Amino acid sequence: MTTETLRTATANDGVTLRYLDTGTGDPPLVFVHGWTCNHTNWRNQIAHYSPNHRVVALDQRGHGASDKPDQDYMIPGFVDDLAWFINEVGIERPVVIGHSMGGEIALNLAHKHPDIASAIVMVDSPIVPLPGELEAVQDGVVAAMKSPVYVTVVEAFARAQFFNDGTPAALVEELVPLITSAPQRLMYTAIGSILDPANMPAGPIPVPALFIRAATAYATEDQFRERYPGMQVHTLDTAHFVQMEKPAETNALIDAFLEELK
């Protein structure tokens, strides 16, 4: 866990976002966590990069220490928040690095605001549509997240989808309570938006892009490369929380990508 005091930024709708802002140096790096998580998922990267870069790690609305309004949580809204936030706190042409949903947000930010991010990194993000046989499963899971037993449903979903036998038990027991403590409306509205193919714009990405794929991903390296020509794709032998299971290997891939941007 990071011990730095979180800063605040209040959006025009009155929602306060909290974030870590540490270090100096270019390019600045903005870290965006995934569904139902928070900025501490990036603790290993914050420690690695803050000696040489300005590092900003945001708790998105509905998550972590940020405000949690009773609203639908959709990818376009998260993108608007991130674009506003980067401008509000004065981050010039950052590399935006997102895990899972955070990477999908980075992808959409690059398309909607290609002048904001200088490059993006996506860590095991769901940016290839689910195969047909999983669509019915998706619909069932989203429906179950709307039920009174949603916490049990989300715990079972997380344990099945985000971890495997190689995931350290301590990491599982840290993350499951975090994931299941999120607001219910966030859970089911965001997951539906995350898996909507409309939020996975195919084709070349307007800025340099790196994709770090978990070995457990449902899409292959070739499927990612075919859908996003020019995007670098590398696989690490982990489950979904790549940056936490294999921090050194993740950092090495990001280091190499940053070096190429010089």
C-alpha positions as CSV (number, residue, x, y, z in Angstrom):
1,M,0.0,0.0,0.0
2,T,1.2,3.5,-0.7
3,T,1.2,5.9,2.2
4,E,1.2,9.2,0.4
5,T,-1.8,11.5,1.0
6,L,-4.3,11.5,-1.8
7,R,-5.1,14.8,-3.5
8,T,-8.5,15.8,-4.7
9,A,-10.1,17.2,-7.9
10,T,-13.7,18.1,-8.1
11,A,-15.5,17.8,-11.4
12,N,-18.2,20.1,-12.7
13,D,-21.0,17.8,-11.5
14,G,-19.6,18.0,-7.9
15,V,-18.0,14.6,-7.8
16,T,-14.6,14.6,-6.1
17,L,-11.9,12.3,-7.5
18,R,-9.0,11.4,-5.4
19,Y,-5.5,10.6,-6.7
20,L,-1.9,10.0,-5.9
21,D,0.6,12.4,-7.5
22,T,4.2,11.7,-6.9
23,G,7.6,12.0,-8.6
24,T,8.9,14.2,-11.3
25,G,10.2,13.6,-14.9
26,D,8.9,13.0,-18.4
27,P,7.0,11.5,-19.8
28,P,4.4,11.7,-17.0
29,L,2.6,8.4,-16.4
30,V,-1.1,8.2,-15.6
31,F,-2.2,4.9,-14.1
32,V,-5.9,3.8,-14.4
33,H,-7.2,0.9,-12.4
34,G,-9.8,-1.7,-13.5
35,W,-13.4,-2.5,-12.6
36,T,-14.2,-2.3,-8.9
37,C,-10.6,-1.7,-7.9
38,N,-8.4,1.3,-7.0
39,H,-5.1,3.0,-7.5
40,T,-3.3,0.6,-5.1
41,N,-3.3,-2.1,-7.8
42,W,-0.4,-0.1,-9.3
43,R,1.7,0.1,-6.1
44,N,4.6,-1.8,-7.7
45,Q,4.6,0.4,-10.7
46,I,4.3,3.6,-8.6
47,A,7.4,2.6,-6.6
48,H,9.3,1.7,-9.8
49,Y,8.5,4.8,-11.9
50,S,8.2,7.7,-9.4
51,P,12.0,8.2,-9.0
52,N,12.2,9.2,-12.7
53,H,8.7,10.2,-13.8
54,R,5.7,12.2,-12.6
55,V,3.3,9.4,-11.6
56,V,-0.4,10.0,-11.2
57,A,-2.7,7.2,-10.1
58,L,-6.4,7.9,-10.0
59,D,-9.3,6.4,-8.1
60,Q,-12.1,6.7,-10.7
61,R,-15.5,7.8,-9.7
62,G,-17.4,5.1,-7.9
63,H,-14.1,3.5,-6.8
64,G,-11.6,3.7,-3.9
65,A,-11.5,7.0,-2.0
66,S,-13.4,8.9,-4.8
67,D,-17.0,9.8,-4.5
68,K,-19.6,7.2,-5.4
69,P,-22.7,8.8,-6.8
70,D,-25.8,6.7,-7.4
71,Q,-25.6,6.6,-11.2
72,D,-24.8,4.3,-14.2
73,Y,-21.1,3.9,-14.8
74,M,-20.3,3.6,-18.5
75,I,-17.0,3.7,-20.4
76,P,-17.8,7.0,-22.2
77,G,-18.3,8.6,-18.8
78,F,-15.1,7.3,-17.5
79,V,-13.3,8.6,-20.6
80,D,-14.8,12.1,-20.1
81,D,-13.7,12.0,-16.5
82,L,-10.1,11.0,-17.4
83,A,-9.8,13.7,-20.1
84,W,-11.1,16.4,-17.8
85,F,-8.9,15.1,-14.9
86,I,-5.7,15.1,-17.0
87,N,-6.3,18.7,-18.1
88,E,-7.5,19.8,-14.7
89,V,-4.3,18.7,-12.8
90,G,-2.0,19.8,-15.6
91,I,-0.5,16.6,-17.0
92,E,1.1,17.3,-20.3
93,R,0.9,14.5,-22.9
94,P,1.1,11.6,-20.5
95,V,1.5,7.9,-21.2
96,V,-1.8,6.5,-20.0
97,I,-1.5,3.0,-18.5
98,G,-4.6,1.1,-17.8
99,H,-5.4,-2.3,-16.3
100,S,-8.5,-4.2,-17.5
101,M,-11.3,-1.6,-17.8
102,G,-8.7,1.1,-17.3
103,G,-7.0,0.0,-20.6
104,E,-10.3,0.1,-22.4
105,I,-10.8,3.6,-21.1
106,A,-7.3,4.5,-22.4
107,L,-8.1,3.1,-25.8
108,N,-11.3,5.2,-26.0
109,L,-9.4,8.3,-24.8
110,A,-6.9,7.8,-27.5
111,H,-9.6,7.8,-30.2
112,K,-11.8,10.6,-28.7
113,H,-8.9,12.8,-27.6
114,P,-5.7,11.9,-29.6
115,D,-4.1,15.1,-28.4
116,I,-4.2,14.2,-24.7
117,A,-2.1,11.0,-24.4
118,S,1.2,10.6,-26.1
119,A,0.9,6.8,-25.9
120,I,-1.2,4.1,-24.1
121,V,-0.5,0.8,-22.4
122,M,-3.3,-1.7,-21.8
123,V,-2.8,-4.5,-19.3
124,D,-5.0,-7.5,-20.0
125,S,-7.9,-5.3,-21.1
126,P,-11.1,-6.7,-22.7
127,I,-10.8,-5.0,-26.1
128,V,-11.8,-7.9,-28.3
129,P,-15.5,-8.9,-28.2
130,L,-16.4,-12.0,-26.3
131,P,-16.8,-15.1,-28.5
132,G,-20.5,-16.0,-29.1
133,E,-20.5,-18.9,-26.7
134,L,-19.7,-16.5,-23.8
135,E,-22.3,-13.9,-24.6
136,A,-25.1,-15.8,-22.9
137,V,-22.8,-16.3,-19.8
138,Q,-22.2,-12.6,-19.8
139,D,-25.9,-11.8,-19.8
140,G,-26.5,-14.2,-17.0
141,V,-23.7,-12.7,-14.8
142,V,-24.9,-9.1,-15.4
143,A,-28.4,-10.1,-14.4
144,A,-27.2,-11.9,-11.3
145,M,-25.2,-8.8,-10.3
146,K,-28.6,-7.0,-10.1
147,S,-29.9,-9.5,-7.6
148,P,-29.9,-9.3,-3.8
149,V,-27.1,-11.9,-3.7
150,Y,-24.8,-9.8,-5.9
151,V,-21.9,-9.9,-3.4
152,T,-21.8,-13.7,-3.6
153,V,-22.2,-13.5,-7.4
154,V,-19.3,-11.1,-7.8
155,E,-17.0,-13.0,-5.5
156,A,-17.6,-16.2,-7.5
157,F,-17.1,-14.3,-10.8
158,A,-13.9,-12.7,-9.6
159,R,-12.4,-16.0,-8.2
160,A,-13.2,-17.8,-11.5
161,Q,-12.2,-15.1,-14.0
162,F,-9.4,-13.1,-12.4
163,F,-7.2,-15.7,-10.7
164,N,-5.8,-19.2,-11.3
165,D,-3.8,-21.8,-9.4
166,G,-0.6,-19.7,-9.9
167,T,-2.0,-16.6,-8.3
168,P,-0.6,-16.0,-4.8
169,A,-3.2,-16.7,-2.2
170,A,-2.4,-13.5,-0.4
171,L,-3.2,-11.5,-3.5
172,V,-6.5,-13.3,-4.0
173,E,-7.5,-12.6,-0.4
174,E,-6.5,-8.9,-0.8
175,L,-8.4,-8.3,-4.0
176,V,-11.6,-10.2,-3.5
177,P,-12.8,-8.0,-0.6
178,L,-11.9,-4.9,-2.6
179,I,-13.8,-6.1,-5.6
180,T,-16.9,-7.1,-3.7
181,S,-17.1,-3.9,-1.7
182,A,-17.8,-1.7,-4.7
183,P,-21.3,-0.2,-5.2
184,Q,-23.8,-2.7,-6.7
185,R,-24.9,-0.3,-9.4
186,L,-21.3,0.3,-10.4
187,M,-20.7,-3.5,-10.7
188,Y,-23.5,-4.3,-13.1
189,T,-23.6,-1.1,-15.2
190,A,-19.9,-0.9,-15.7
191,I,-19.4,-4.6,-16.6
192,G,-22.1,-4.3,-19.3
193,S,-20.4,-1.3,-20.7
194,I,-17.0,-2.9,-20.6
195,L,-18.2,-5.8,-22.6
196,D,-20.1,-3.8,-25.2
197,P,-18.3,-4.1,-28.6
198,A,-19.1,-0.4,-29.2
199,N,-16.5,0.5,-26.6
200,M,-13.8,-1.6,-28.4
201,P,-13.1,0.5,-31.5
202,A,-11.2,-1.6,-34.0
203,G,-8.5,-0.4,-36.3
204,P,-5.2,1.4,-35.9
205,I,-4.9,3.3,-32.6
206,P,-4.1,7.0,-33.1
207,V,-1.1,6.9,-30.7
208,P,1.6,4.3,-30.0
209,A,0.1,1.4,-28.0
210,L,1.4,-1.6,-26.0
211,F,-0.8,-4.5,-24.9
212,I,0.3,-6.8,-22.1
213,R,-1.7,-9.9,-22.2
214,A,-2.3,-12.4,-19.4
215,A,-1.9,-16.1,-20.4
216,T,-5.5,-16.6,-19.3
217,A,-7.0,-14.0,-21.8
218,Y,-9.9,-15.3,-23.9
219,A,-8.4,-13.7,-27.0
220,T,-5.1,-14.7,-28.6
221,E,-2.2,-12.5,-29.4
222,D,-3.1,-12.8,-33.1
223,Q,-6.7,-11.7,-32.4
224,F,-5.4,-8.6,-30.7
225,R,-2.9,-7.7,-33.4
226,E,-5.5,-8.3,-36.2
227,R,-8.1,-6.0,-34.5
228,Y,-5.5,-3.3,-33.7
229,P,-2.9,-3.1,-36.5
230,G,0.4,-1.7,-35.2
231,M,-0.2,-2.4,-31.6
232,Q,2.6,-4.2,-29.7
233,V,1.4,-7.4,-28.0
234,H,3.3,-9.4,-25.4
235,T,2.1,-12.2,-23.1
236,L,3.1,-12.9,-19.5
237,D,2.4,-16.1,-17.8
238,T,-0.1,-14.8,-15.2
239,A,-3.8,-14.5,-14.5
240,H,-5.7,-11.2,-14.9
241,F,-3.8,-8.9,-12.4
242,V,-0.6,-9.1,-14.4
243,Q,1.0,-6.0,-12.9
244,M,0.6,-7.4,-9.4
245,E,1.5,-11.0,-10.1
246,K,4.5,-10.3,-12.2
247,P,5.5,-6.7,-11.4
248,A,9.2,-6.9,-12.6
249,E,8.2,-8.5,-15.9
250,T,5.4,-6.0,-16.4
251,N,7.7,-3.1,-15.6
252,A,10.4,-4.4,-18.0
253,L,7.8,-4.4,-20.9
254,I,6.7,-0.9,-20.1
255,D,10.3,0.3,-19.7
256,A,11.2,-1.0,-23.2
257,F,8.1,0.7,-24.6
258,L,8.9,4.0,-23.0
259,E,12.5,3.7,-24.4
260,E,11.1,3.3,-27.9
261,L,9.0,6.5,-27.5
262,K,12.1,8.7,-26.9
